[in-house]
Amino acid sequence: MPMRVAVGSDHAGFDLKEILKAELLARGCEVDDFGTGDATTSVDYPDFGAAVGRAVAAHDADLGFCVCGTGNGIAMAANKVPGVRAAVVHDVTTATLAGQHNHANVLCVGARVTGATVALDALAAFLGATLVAASEPEPERHLRRIEKLAALDAEKAEPLPVQGMP
C-alpha cells in the first residue's frame, strides 16, 4: 500500500511545495495537496499547516510536508494539532534526526532559507528515517521523550494572549 502524504504551503512556499510534491509522486506516494494553489495570492500559513496537521492526526495521511517562508510559522500551526510532531529542518541531518529521534510526522521547510536541492535531500532522508524508525525497536530514551510529548498534547492549557492584542 503506498504511503499517503499531506502537503501544504502558503504563497511563499508554493513553488518548493510543488517540487516536493512531484518528488513524492515520483516515489509512488499518494499526495493530498491542501494548498495553496499559487505563489501570487497572499494567504495565511496557519490555515495550511493546520490542514496538514489535521490530516496526519486523523490518520488520513501517514506523513505531512509543509512549506512557508522560513518553515517556522507553518510548523507552529501544525504543532497546535494534538498528535502532530512537526519539525523544521534545514538539511539532511536535521531531517534524519527528526524522523529517528523525534518521530516527527510533519516535515517543515522554509522556501526562503532552504534551496530545492537541499529540501529534496532532506525529504529523502526524512522518508528513510521514518521507515527505519517504524521498523526497528526504538531506544528507550527516545520512546520516553515521545511519550512526554504525547502527554503534553493531552494537557488543556489556557491560550496565552498575543502581545499587543487584547
Secondary structure, DSSP 8 states (H G I E B T S, - for coil): ---EEEEEE-GGGHHHHHHHHHHHHHTT-EEEE-----SSS---HHHHHHHHHHHHHTTS-SEEEEEESSSHHHHHHHHTSTT--EEE--SHHHHHHHHHTS--SEEEEETTTS-HHHHHHHHHHHHHHHHHHHHS---HHHHHHHHHHHHHHH--------TT--
